[in-house]
């Protein structure tokens, strides 16, 4: 099992920035990728950004010019730097880890609210 713990959510004004972090522990060997998703009330969970262990990053069109995913070298921690936040970015943000052999693992989620 892979345990994922997110941190860094909160309330921010439109145009502001937040940095989310996700720390992985447990059976972290052979993780293929880690990434971030979000789910707003009444909407489906949306993939935002993924980063493979080889360093390939992929972003959704809705965030690619504003959000940046990164990883601490040698640590099983990924970050999501979110800039120019908009009210429509309000959602619960989830960390994801993916293993080819065993599939997806999820964190408990962290709330991000963008409001004045």
Secondary structure, DSSP 8 states (H G I E B T S, - for coil): -EEEEEE--EEE-TT--EEEEEEEEES-TTEEEEEEEEE-TTS--EEEEEEETTS-EEE-TTTTTTEEEEE-TTSSEEEEEE-S--GGG-EEEEEEEEETTTEEEE---EEEEE--
